[in-house]
Amino acid sequence: MKKKHSGPQIVAKLRQADILIGQGKTVPEVCRDLEVSEQTYCRWRQKYGGMSPDMVKQLRSLQKENKRPRETFSPGPAKKGY
């Protein structure tokens, strides 16, 4: 079963993972506690490591903005007369 986590949820889980690793748990144990695979944990660490929830929201909005097609800017309507 796939779960989709939001950015702030991911950051919270990464912070929780840091605490658990600081307590001496291994990465596989931490992943089991967080209910994610090690691959997902590593991917999250690469993408969101060190981010605050606000930074994640900003990143998502910029990604959404960049997906929109760019409009071409022209000085005005083309004139048909010569």
C-alpha positions as CSV (number, residue, x, y, z in Angstrom):
1,M,0.0,0.0,0.0
2,K,1.4,3.4,-1.0
3,K,1.1,6.4,1.2
4,K,1.7,9.9,0.0
5,H,3.3,12.1,2.7
6,S,3.2,15.9,2.6
7,G,6.4,17.9,2.8
8,P,5.9,18.9,6.5
9,Q,5.2,15.3,7.4
10,I,8.4,14.2,5.7
11,V,10.4,16.9,7.6
12,A,8.8,15.7,10.8
13,K,9.7,12.1,10.2
14,L,13.3,13.0,9.3
15,R,13.6,15.0,12.6
16,Q,12.2,12.0,14.4
17,A,14.7,9.8,12.6
18,D,17.6,12.0,13.7
19,I,16.4,11.7,17.3
20,L,16.2,7.9,17.1
21,I,19.6,7.6,15.4
22,G,21.0,9.8,18.2
23,Q,19.6,7.4,20.7
24,G,21.7,4.6,19.1
25,K,19.3,3.0,16.8
26,T,20.4,1.8,13.3
27,V,18.9,3.1,10.1
28,P,16.9,-0.1,9.4
29,E,15.4,0.1,12.9
30,V,14.5,3.7,12.4
31,C,12.9,3.0,9.0
32,R,10.8,0.3,10.6
33,D,9.7,2.7,13.4
34,L,8.8,5.4,10.8
35,E,7.1,2.8,8.5
36,V,9.1,3.7,5.4
37,S,11.6,1.8,3.3
38,E,15.3,2.5,3.6
39,Q,15.2,3.7,0.0
40,T,12.5,6.2,0.8
41,Y,14.4,7.4,3.8
42,C,17.6,7.9,1.8
43,R,15.7,9.7,-0.9
44,W,13.9,12.0,1.6
45,R,17.3,12.7,3.4
46,Q,18.8,13.7,0.0
47,K,15.9,15.9,-1.0
48,Y,14.6,17.4,2.3
49,G,17.5,17.0,4.7
50,G,18.0,20.2,6.7
51,M,14.8,21.9,5.5
52,S,12.2,23.4,7.6
53,P,8.5,22.9,6.8
54,D,8.3,26.5,5.5
55,M,11.1,25.8,3.1
56,V,9.4,22.7,1.8
57,K,6.2,24.7,1.1
58,Q,8.2,27.2,-0.8
59,L,10.0,24.5,-2.8
60,R,6.6,22.9,-3.7
61,S,5.2,26.2,-4.9
62,L,8.2,27.0,-7.0
63,Q,8.1,23.5,-8.6
64,K,4.4,24.0,-9.3
65,E,5.1,27.4,-10.9
66,N,7.9,26.0,-13.0
67,K,5.5,23.3,-14.4
68,R,3.2,25.8,-15.9
69,P,3.8,26.5,-19.6
70,R,5.6,29.7,-20.2
71,E,3.8,32.4,-22.1
72,T,5.7,34.2,-24.9
73,F,6.0,37.9,-24.3
74,S,5.4,40.0,-27.4
75,P,5.2,43.8,-27.6
76,G,1.6,43.6,-29.0
77,P,-0.6,42.1,-31.6
78,A,1.1,41.5,-35.0
79,K,0.2,44.1,-37.6
80,K,-0.9,42.9,-41.0
81,G,-0.3,46.1,-42.9
82,Y,3.1,46.9,-44.6
